[in-house]
Amino acid sequence: MSASGEPRNGAGGVAGRTYPPVNFLVEADRAAEFARSIGADPAAGVPPTFAAVYSLGVTAPQLFGDDEAAVDFARLLHAEQEFTWARHPEPGETVTSQARVASDVSRRGMRFLSFETDTKDEAGEPLCRSRALFVIRP
Amino acid sequence: MSVESAVRDSALSERSVSFTKEQIAAYAQASGDINPIHLDDEFARSVGLPGVIAHGMLQMGLVGVVAAEAAGGPDKLTRLYCRFAGMVVPGDTVTFTAEPAGPGKLHLRAVNQKGEAVLTKSSADFKS
């Protein structure tokens, strides 16, 4: 790894790094506000893509705030996103999300970082897996 | 936010959304993603963008609503995948569509008023 923290071509960067788990309380009002912002019916429950908040939303800042990961936020593109759900959370539940850098490679100056977050419920059962592909431009 | 629903033959569910700065700001507030590229035109231009742009995750939220409709309800969605292909700026109108792609599978599209794809290779799985 170079002094700036950016991986050399093909090198591992911060691949394999795991961040501390983060708890998040799924609040009814917050979920309803989110539903309205995407044109979903607030009465239909917590929208699936509220995972943008309880999963990616609480863990991505750990990556962006990690000096060693040296992710240049200004050059970052969110290229792909996948959520897989065992179920969706109910209002009032506390969920726990934990993220890791699944891969971190550079090709021709572009850095491809795959960021995965696993979210579990209070019983420790898997609820959601998020997989984000971040592309950091030179 | 202006949202119109229409169902066509090939699509199980479709919505057209005309984007505004206010809607983008509402999503920023609701999601907690307050990156100034979504809120401040001057900042957005300073990093090479035409002005504020909509969050990719807002596109995903909107297509997710369409997918949920096609799946028979949000609880039925088990997977949602989006590849963010194009920028969306205030004034753009994007049509989000879910089409059947086999049992329990949907192909998702998002196309702007110029016919450009905003999302590509996007899909959802659902349980029956």
Interface residues (C-beta under 8 A of the other chain):
Chain A: R30 E33 F34 R36 S37 I38 G39 A40 A44 G45 P47 P48 T49 A52 V53 L56 G57 F73 A74 L77 H78 A79 E80 Q81 E82 F83 T84 W85 A86 R87 H88
Chain B: M1 V3 R15 V17 Q23 A26 Y27 Q29 A30 S31 G32 D33 N35 V47 G56 M57 L58 M60 G61 L62 G64 V65 A68 G73 P74 D75 L77 T78 R79 L80 Y81 C82 R83 F84
